[in-house]
Amino acid sequence: MKLHLLTPPAAQTADSIAVVWDKQGQDKTYTIFLDGEKIGSCQCTDYTITGLQPDTEYVIEVQSEMAAESIKAKTRKLTKVLDVTEFGAVDDGKTLNTEAIQLAIDACPENGIVKIPAGTFLSGAIFLKSDMTLMLDEGAVLLGSPHTKDYPVKDYFFEGRSEKCYASLINGSNYDGSRMKNIAIVGKGKIDANGSKLMKEELAENLGSRGRAICIFETDNLYLYGITVKQSPAWCVHSIYCDGVTMNQIHVRTKTDEDGTRYEGIYNGDGIDPDSCQNVYIIHSVVASQDDCIAVKSGRDEEGRRIGVPSENIRITNCRFLSGFGVAMGSEMSGGVRNVLVQDCEFIDTFSLASVKNRRGRGSVIENVVYEDITFVNNNTEHLDTKWFKGGIYVDQYYGCDDVDEMTEKDVWEGTPTIRNIYFKNITADTIVSSAIYLVGLPEMPLKNICFENVQAAGKWGLKAYNIRGLKMENVSVTAREGETFRMHNVENEEL
């Protein structure tokens, strides 16, 4: 087996390089070499090498029992480091530093770094530019202003549609249709969007949809590394129309603070939303979410179909999810979602591990999605089975519908969505609040090729499977604590 070793898009800083490779089997050890010298080993499928020199090419090799491959990779150039305090920023958590931080960003040369040192720096919306790094030192907090006057309303994009939105705390966009490139946000510091307070003002003023903590638009090569991002007024980390996105060792919190304190009032608090993005790597990260932990999206209804930019070639590996609703495909997916791998992840007290969801009117297709080598245990009863959330593993063509009639066909048109080629492999799943597995397609457009291999799933209820062409199950066990284990209708090629 080949490792297919590579360094993900943008996953290089002036002093680090991240590499990823394909899994070679269970419980395998991988040894990493830098310029011929052994530097470490691991049992995961990514490794970040630190302490490197800027603008230097290295040879990186990964060896397993079955294969060995090497690549050349180069660190970024480093021209200058600009400390925001040199531009007048004050770390007292009270002084508004928007202007000082923006001055540092505007003055940053190509391949430069804008540094936020230890301390709490209050700020409104700031706007990054191409070929720069925003670095938050350990102990640094970029704290969002709680007031709407510090976030201009702009033409943006939210929940799958173009619309007026309040600017986010950290923004990346030229706002003229041209693309940005080579943006990095790195460090051990924290980005706290102050969403509980800010969203109240945004909703009361109502000049646009809520902003996010980080929103990066139309950018090639975006890297988030090491940072903590939390308390967004809406979705937390939102990338739109981006190509080459890597998120490495980040922590995202949209439900509670690190000490368990609940963020008051926040809803639609997704963790990470790649939206019409290509070549995305989310590795070794932790998400504690109020809503979907990660939601792969691509526009909504007619506008999404017209623009037609899919989310595709996405890898989510070695991540942990501590609250929320698992890793979702959709429901805004009208530009298409394809070629997604979710592998070697742990879900603890999330409502679900996998949700693949759309509804009539979305159109387009979700296809070629793999969930593999996953453990999931949910003992949390805060959220129960609803029209929005259906099971530990669910594929749902009636997402959010009040009236669900799985028997009556409707006409097929461009708004009829398709879900096909969804694979679940090597999964242990147990939830106390919903179906173990819920698979419901449209009678006029059944789910196609839904495959389970080596899956042990337990739930309050068992398996519901309606309207499927090609349900394949190999070495699968389903346990229901209440009611029937299997409820099936209009399913072909089932193997139970």
Secondary structure per residue as TSV (DSSP state, phi and psi in degrees):
chain	resnum	aa	ss	phi	psi
A	1	M	-	360.0	139.0
A	2	K	-	-85.4	146.4
A	3	L	-	-77.7	-29.5
A	4	H	-	52.3	50.7
A	5	L	-	-65.5	135.3
A	6	L	B	-156.6	162.7
A	7	T	-	-101.9	123.4
A	8	P	-	-60.4	158.4
A	9	P	T	-53.8	131.5
A	10	A	T	71.7	0.9
A	11	A	-	-83.9	45.8
A	12	Q	B	-135.4	134.8
A	13	T	-	-114.1	-172.6
A	14	A	S	-68.6	-18.2
A	15	D	S	-134.7	15.8
A	16	S	E	-150.5	154.8
A	17	I	E	-140.3	131.4
A	18	A	E	-103.3	142.3
A	19	V	E	-128.3	152.9
A	20	V	E	-134.7	161.3
A	21	W	-	-155.0	169.8
A	22	D	-	-81.0	143.8
A	23	K	-	-67.5	138.4
A	24	Q	-	-102.4	-1.0
A	25	G	S	141.5	178.2
A	26	Q	T	-75.1	143.5
A	27	D	T	54.6	40.4
A	28	K	-	-94.5	145.0
A	29	T	-	-103.2	136.1
A	30	Y	E	-117.3	136.4
A	31	T	E	-110.0	134.7
A	32	I	E	-112.3	134.2
A	33	F	E	-121.9	141.9
A	34	L	E	-121.4	117.6
A	35	D	T	49.4	42.5
A	36	G	T	86.2	-5.3
A	37	E	E	-108.8	131.9
A	38	K	E	-65.3	130.6
A	39	I	E	-123.0	-8.0
A	40	G	E	171.1	177.6
A	41	S	E	-150.3	161.1
A	42	C	E	-161.5	169.9
A	43	Q	S	-114.4	12.5
A	44	C	S	-104.4	-171.4
A	45	T	S	-117.8	28.2
A	46	D	E	-150.4	157.0
A	47	Y	E	-154.4	135.4
A	48	T	E	-112.8	121.0
A	49	I	E	-95.6	126.1
A	50	T	E	-117.7	174.5
A	51	G	S	74.5	26.3
A	52	L	-	-91.9	170.2
A	53	Q	-	-95.0	145.2
A	54	P	T	-64.3	151.9
A	55	D	T	51.2	45.0
A	56	T	-	-130.2	135.7
A	57	E	E	-90.7	136.7
A	58	Y	E	-127.2	153.9
A	59	V	E	-103.1	120.9
A	60	I	E	-114.6	129.6
A	61	E	E	-124.9	139.8
A	62	V	E	-122.1	130.8
A	63	Q	E	-120.8	140.7
A	64	S	-	-129.5	-179.6
A	65	E	S	-63.2	-24.8
A	66	M	S	-106.8	-18.1
A	67	A	-	-160.4	164.4
A	68	A	E	-149.3	134.7
A	69	E	E	-143.4	153.7
A	70	S	E	-134.0	154.9
A	71	I	E	-140.6	162.6
A	72	K	E	-103.1	137.9
A	73	A	E	-144.5	151.8
A	74	K	E	-126.5	136.6
A	75	T	-	-71.9	162.8
A	76	R	-	-74.7	155.6
A	77	K	-	-69.3	156.6
A	78	L	-	-135.1	116.3
A	79	T	-	-98.6	-41.3
A	80	K	-	-163.7	147.7
A	81	V	E	-112.4	124.1
A	82	L	E	-112.5	116.7
A	83	D	E	-85.0	129.5
A	84	V	G	-63.8	-24.9
A	85	T	G	-67.1	-24.1
A	86	E	G	-70.7	-13.3
A	87	F	G	-106.8	10.4
A	88	G	T	104.5	1.9
A	89	A	-	-69.7	142.2
A	90	V	-	-122.6	135.0
A	91	D	-	-97.3	38.7
A	92	D	E	-95.4	-0.3
A	93	G	E	73.4	4.4
A	94	K	E	-124.0	-38.6
A	95	T	E	-71.5	130.8
A	96	L	E	-77.9	119.1
A	97	N	-	-107.6	14.9
A	98	T	H	-54.9	-49.4
A	99	E	H	-64.5	-43.0
A	100	A	H	-64.7	-43.8
A	101	I	H	-66.4	-39.9
A	102	Q	H	-66.7	-35.8
A	103	L	H	-60.2	-41.4
A	104	A	H	-63.8	-42.4
A	105	I	H	-62.7	-47.0
A	106	D	H	-63.5	-30.8
A	107	A	H	-85.2	-9.1
A	108	C	-	-68.2	125.8
A	109	P	-	-77.7	168.4
A	110	E	T	-55.5	134.6
A	111	N	T	64.7	26.9
A	112	G	E	-98.4	171.4
A	113	I	E	-123.1	131.7
A	114	V	E	-100.3	119.6
A	115	K	E	-107.0	131.4
A	116	I	E	-104.6	112.2
A	117	P	-	-79.4	180.0
A	118	A	S	-57.2	141.1
A	119	G	E	130.8	169.8
A	120	T	E	-106.6	118.5
A	121	F	E	-114.5	110.1
A	122	L	E	-77.0	135.8
A	123	S	E	-154.7	150.8
A	124	G	-	-89.5	-158.4
A	125	A	-	-62.6	131.3
A	126	I	E	-119.4	154.9
A	127	F	E	-127.1	114.1
A	128	L	-	-78.1	168.7
A	129	K	-	-133.4	174.3
A	130	S	S	-65.5	154.3
A	131	D	S	58.6	46.1
A	132	M	E	-144.3	161.8
A	133	T	E	-123.4	131.3
A	134	L	E	-100.0	119.3
A	135	M	E	-117.3	128.1
A	136	L	E	-109.2	113.7
A	137	D	-	-64.3	161.6
A	138	E	T	-59.3	131.4
A	139	G	T	91.1	-7.0
A	140	A	E	-83.8	140.4
A	141	V	E	-130.2	120.9
A	142	L	E	-93.1	105.9
A	143	L	E	-102.2	124.1
A	144	G	E	-70.9	140.8
A	145	S	-	-62.2	144.8
A	146	P	S	-86.9	8.5
A	147	H	-	-116.5	134.6
A	148	T	G	-64.1	-26.2
A	149	K	G	-61.0	-16.7
A	150	D	G	-95.7	8.4
A	151	Y	S	-134.8	96.7
A	152	P	-	-62.1	147.6
A	153	V	E	-85.7	129.0
A	154	K	E	-134.8	164.6
A	155	D	E	-72.0	118.2
A	156	Y	E	-141.2	-144.8
A	157	F	E	-156.7	126.5
A	158	F	E	-154.4	140.1
A	159	E	T	50.3	39.6
A	160	G	T	87.3	5.1
A	161	R	E	-136.9	149.7
A	162	S	E	-74.0	130.9
A	163	E	E	-166.8	169.9
A	164	K	E	-69.6	134.1
A	165	C	E	-139.1	148.6
A	166	Y	E	-66.0	139.2
A	167	A	-	-58.6	153.8
A	168	S	-	-86.1	174.0
A	169	L	S	-63.9	-48.7
A	170	I	E	-116.6	124.8
A	171	N	E	-123.8	150.0
A	172	G	E	-141.7	105.7
A	173	S	-	-169.7	143.4
A	174	N	-	-85.3	-14.5
A	175	Y	S	59.8	19.3
A	176	D	S	-132.7	11.4
A	177	G	S	89.9	-12.8
A	178	S	-	-82.3	156.3
A	179	R	-	-95.6	148.5
A	180	M	E	-96.6	171.7
A	181	K	E	-154.3	153.0
A	182	N	E	56.2	62.8
A	183	I	E	-110.2	132.6
A	184	A	E	-129.7	140.4
A	185	I	E	-126.7	112.5
A	186	V	E	-137.5	169.5
A	187	G	E	119.8	178.2
A	188	K	S	-100.2	7.9
A	189	G	-	-84.0	-175.1
A	190	K	E	-124.4	144.6
A	191	I	E	-114.7	109.8
A	192	D	E	-113.6	107.9
A	193	A	-	-78.4	-3.2
A	194	N	-	59.3	38.1
A	195	G	H	-66.2	-32.1
A	196	S	H	-59.0	-42.0
A	197	K	H	-79.5	-43.5
A	198	L	H	-65.3	-42.0
A	199	M	H	-63.5	-30.3
A	200	K	H	-62.6	-42.9
A	201	E	H	-69.0	-40.4
A	202	E	H	-62.3	-44.5
A	203	L	H	-68.0	-37.9
A	204	A	H	-69.4	-42.1
A	205	E	H	-75.0	-42.6
A	206	N	-	59.3	46.0
A	207	L	S	-93.9	-6.3
A	208	G	S	-177.0	175.0
A	209	S	B	-70.6	160.1
A	210	R	-	-64.2	147.5
A	211	G	-	-79.3	-178.3
A	212	R	-	-121.1	175.8
A	213	A	S	-72.1	-50.6
A	214	I	E	-129.7	128.1
A	215	C	E	-137.0	113.6
A	216	I	E	-117.4	129.1
A	217	F	E	-123.6	132.6
A	218	E	S	50.3	60.3
A	219	T	E	-128.4	136.2
A	220	D	E	-100.1	122.4
A	221	N	E	73.8	89.4
A	222	L	E	-120.0	129.1
A	223	Y	E	-128.5	123.4
A	224	L	E	-114.5	124.8
A	225	Y	E	-141.7	119.1
A	226	G	S	84.0	-17.8
A	227	I	-	-76.9	160.7
A	228	T	E	-108.1	131.3
A	229	V	E	-125.6	130.6
A	230	K	E	-152.6	166.1
A	231	Q	-	51.5	53.1
A	232	S	-	-76.4	150.5
A	233	P	S	-70.5	-14.5
A	234	A	S	-148.5	-136.0
A	235	W	-	-55.1	152.2
A	236	C	S	-95.5	-59.9
A	237	V	E	-117.0	110.1
A	238	H	E	-123.5	114.9
A	239	S	E	-110.3	133.2
A	240	I	E	-129.2	128.1
A	241	Y	S	53.7	40.4
A	242	C	-	-104.3	151.0
A	243	D	E	-128.4	121.5
A	244	G	E	87.3	68.2
A	245	V	E	-113.5	128.1
A	246	T	E	-128.7	130.9
A	247	M	E	-122.5	116.0
A	248	N	E	-127.7	118.5
A	249	Q	S	58.4	39.3
A	250	I	-	-98.2	157.1
A	251	H	E	-118.0	131.0
A	252	V	E	-125.5	128.0
A	253	R	E	-131.4	118.8
A	254	T	S	-125.2	0.9
A	255	K	S	-112.1	-49.8
A	256	T	B	-136.3	156.6
A	257	D	-	-74.4	174.8
A	258	E	T	-59.7	-28.3
A	259	D	T	-88.5	5.3
A	260	G	S	93.7	-2.5
A	261	T	-	-67.5	127.5
A	262	R	B	-74.0	136.1
A	263	Y	-	-75.2	116.0
A	264	E	T	-71.9	127.6
A	265	G	T	82.8	-10.8
A	266	I	-	-69.2	132.9
A	267	Y	-	-136.5	167.0
A	268	N	S	51.8	38.8
A	269	G	-	-88.9	58.7
A	270	D	-	-56.9	152.6
A	271	G	S	-80.8	-64.4
A	272	I	E	-131.5	131.5
A	273	D	E	-130.3	93.4
A	274	P	E	-74.5	119.5
A	275	D	E	-124.1	108.4
A	276	S	S	53.1	49.5
A	277	C	-	-117.5	150.3
A	278	Q	E	-121.8	149.7
A	279	N	E	58.1	66.4
A	280	V	E	-112.2	133.0
A	281	Y	E	-125.5	118.2
A	282	I	E	-117.3	108.9
A	283	I	E	-130.1	142.0
A	284	H	S	50.6	43.0
A	285	S	-	-118.3	164.2
A	286	V	E	-125.4	131.1
A	287	V	E	-128.5	126.1
A	288	A	E	-119.9	101.0
A	289	S	-	-111.9	156.8
A	290	Q	S	-88.1	-19.2
A	291	D	S	-137.6	-140.2
A	292	D	-	-57.2	134.7
A	293	C	S	-67.7	-52.9
A	294	I	E	-131.8	132.2
A	295	A	E	-128.6	117.4
A	296	V	E	-87.8	121.0
A	297	K	B	-131.0	168.7
A	298	S	-	-163.3	47.2
A	299	G	-	90.8	165.7
A	300	R	-	-129.6	127.9
A	301	D	H	54.2	-140.0
A	302	E	H	-60.0	-42.6
A	303	E	H	-63.0	-42.9
A	304	G	H	-63.3	-39.5
A	305	R	H	-68.3	-39.6
A	306	R	H	-65.3	-45.5
A	307	I	H	-71.1	-43.1
A	308	G	-	66.2	36.1
A	309	V	-	-100.7	112.7
A	310	P	-	-80.3	162.8
A	311	S	E	-96.4	125.2
A	312	E	E	-155.9	157.5
A	313	N	E	60.5	68.0
A	314	I	E	-123.6	134.0
A	315	R	E	-126.6	122.8
A	316	I	E	-122.2	106.2
A	317	T	E	-137.3	147.9
A	318	N	S	55.6	43.1
A	319	C	-	-111.8	158.8
A	320	R	E	-122.9	138.6
A	321	F	E	-125.4	125.1
A	322	L	E	-113.3	-10.8
A	323	S	E	-167.5	164.2
A	324	G	S	108.8	-149.9
A	325	F	S	-128.8	34.3
A	326	G	-	73.3	-162.1
A	327	V	E	-101.3	118.6
A	328	A	E	-112.5	148.1
A	329	M	E	-109.8	112.0
A	330	G	-	98.8	-164.2
A	331	S	S	-83.2	-20.0
A	332	E	S	-76.5	104.6
A	333	M	-	-145.5	29.6
A	334	S	T	-73.5	-10.5
A	335	G	T	-90.8	-6.4
A	336	G	-	101.4	146.4
A	337	V	E	-133.3	128.2
A	338	R	E	-154.1	154.5
A	339	N	E	60.9	68.0
A	340	V	E	-122.5	132.1
A	341	L	E	-117.8	125.3
A	342	V	E	-118.0	112.5
A	343	Q	E	-141.1	143.1
A	344	D	E	55.3	51.3
A	345	C	E	-120.0	153.9
A	346	E	E	-121.0	131.6
A	347	F	E	-119.3	119.6
A	348	I	E	-121.7	115.7
A	349	D	S	55.4	31.9
A	350	T	-	-88.4	157.0
A	351	F	S	-65.5	-38.4
A	352	S	-	-142.3	167.0
A	353	L	S	-103.1	-33.6
A	354	A	E	-139.2	130.3
A	355	S	E	-136.0	123.6
A	356	V	E	-116.9	111.6
A	357	K	E	-143.2	139.3
A	358	N	-	-159.8	-167.6
A	359	R	-	-161.4	167.9
A	360	R	T	-54.5	136.7
A	361	G	T	105.9	-23.7
A	362	R	-	-72.8	-45.9
A	363	G	-	72.9	-167.4
A	364	S	S	60.8	-158.8
A	365	V	E	-146.3	142.6
A	366	I	E	-109.7	123.9
A	367	E	E	-152.1	156.3
A	368	N	E	58.9	60.7
A	369	V	E	-118.4	131.3
A	370	V	E	-124.0	126.7
A	371	Y	E	-111.2	120.7
A	372	E	E	-145.0	140.7
A	373	D	E	57.5	67.4
A	374	I	E	-134.8	141.4
A	375	T	E	-117.1	141.5
A	376	F	E	-146.0	123.2
A	377	V	E	-135.2	125.3
A	378	N	E	-125.2	112.3
A	379	N	-	-111.2	14.3
A	380	N	-	-92.3	126.0
A	381	T	-	-104.0	13.9
A	382	E	S	-62.0	-38.9
A	383	H	S	-115.6	132.9
A	384	L	-	-112.2	173.0
A	385	D	-	-59.7	126.5
A	386	T	-	-139.1	-175.1
A	387	K	S	-67.5	-17.2
A	388	W	S	-93.2	-30.7
A	389	F	-	-133.9	123.0
A	390	K	-	-118.5	-17.6
A	391	G	E	179.2	170.9
A	392	G	E	-59.2	-42.2
A	393	I	E	-124.7	120.1
A	394	Y	E	-142.5	141.8
A	395	V	E	-124.5	114.3
A	396	D	E	-134.7	118.7
A	397	Q	S	-93.5	4.6
A	398	Y	S	-119.6	33.4
A	399	Y	T	-56.5	123.2
A	400	G	T	76.4	5.8
A	401	C	-	-80.7	136.1
A	402	D	S	-75.2	-38.9
A	403	D	S	-113.0	111.2
A	404	V	-	-108.3	116.7
A	405	D	-	-123.5	96.3
A	406	E	S	-77.9	-0.7
A	407	M	S	-101.9	-25.3
A	408	T	-	-97.3	119.9
A	409	E	-	-76.8	148.7
A	410	K	-	-121.6	168.4
A	411	D	-	-63.0	144.1
A	412	V	-	-87.0	128.5
A	413	W	-	-143.7	-174.6
A	414	E	T	-64.0	-19.7
A	415	G	T	-88.1	4.1
A	416	T	-	-82.0	117.8
A	417	P	-	-84.8	156.6
A	418	T	E	-122.6	137.8
A	419	I	E	-126.1	125.8
A	420	R	E	-153.0	156.2
A	421	N	E	59.4	63.3
A	422	I	E	-115.5	126.5
A	423	Y	E	-121.9	135.3
A	424	F	E	-124.8	120.9
A	425	K	E	-140.8	135.3
A	426	N	E	56.5	62.5
A	427	I	E	-128.6	135.4
A	428	T	E	-115.7	121.6
A	429	A	E	-136.2	136.0
A	430	D	E	-149.0	121.4
A	431	T	E	-134.5	145.6
A	432	I	S	-99.6	-0.6
A	433	V	S	-118.9	-3.2
A	434	S	S	-156.4	-172.0
A	435	S	E	-65.0	144.3
A	436	A	E	-63.1	-47.5
A	437	I	E	-138.6	131.5
A	438	Y	E	-131.8	115.9
A	439	L	E	-130.8	105.3
A	440	V	E	-133.4	115.6
A	441	G	-	-102.4	174.9
A	442	L	B	-79.7	142.1
A	443	P	T	-62.8	-31.7
A	444	E	T	-84.4	-12.6
A	445	M	B	-147.7	76.0
A	446	P	-	-61.6	155.7
A	447	L	E	-58.8	146.4
A	448	K	E	-128.4	128.3
A	449	N	E	58.8	69.7
A	450	I	E	-106.3	116.8
A	451	C	E	-121.5	134.1
A	452	F	E	-124.2	131.7
A	453	E	E	-140.1	126.5
A	454	N	E	55.0	59.9
A	455	V	E	-124.0	127.9
A	456	Q	E	-117.4	114.3
A	457	A	E	-128.6	131.5
A	458	A	E	-128.9	146.4
A	459	G	E	-156.7	178.9
A	460	K	S	-59.9	-43.6
A	461	W	E	-115.6	172.5
A	462	G	E	-92.6	-120.1
A	463	L	E	-108.8	126.4
A	464	K	E	-112.8	125.7
A	465	A	E	-137.2	112.6
A	466	Y	E	-130.1	136.2
A	467	N	E	60.2	71.6
A	468	I	E	-136.0	135.6
A	469	R	E	-111.9	99.2
A	470	G	E	99.3	65.2
A	471	L	E	-98.0	115.0
A	472	K	E	-117.5	128.4
A	473	M	E	-133.6	128.0
A	474	E	E	-133.2	122.2
A	475	N	E	55.9	57.7
A	476	V	E	-120.3	133.0
A	477	S	E	-123.9	138.1
A	478	V	E	-126.6	132.3
A	479	T	E	-121.9	129.8
A	480	A	E	-113.2	129.0
A	481	R	S	-80.8	-22.7
A	482	E	S	-136.2	145.5
A	483	G	S	70.9	-163.9
A	484	E	-	-70.8	147.3
A	485	T	S	-74.8	-39.2
A	486	F	E	-125.0	129.9
A	487	R	E	-125.9	115.5
A	488	M	E	-136.6	143.9
A	489	H	E	-153.4	133.4
A	490	N	E	54.8	52.5
A	491	V	E	-119.4	128.8
A	492	E	E	-111.6	146.4
A	493	N	S	67.8	31.3
A	494	E	-	-76.7	142.1
A	495	E	-	-134.2	98.8
A	496	L	-	-107.6	360.0
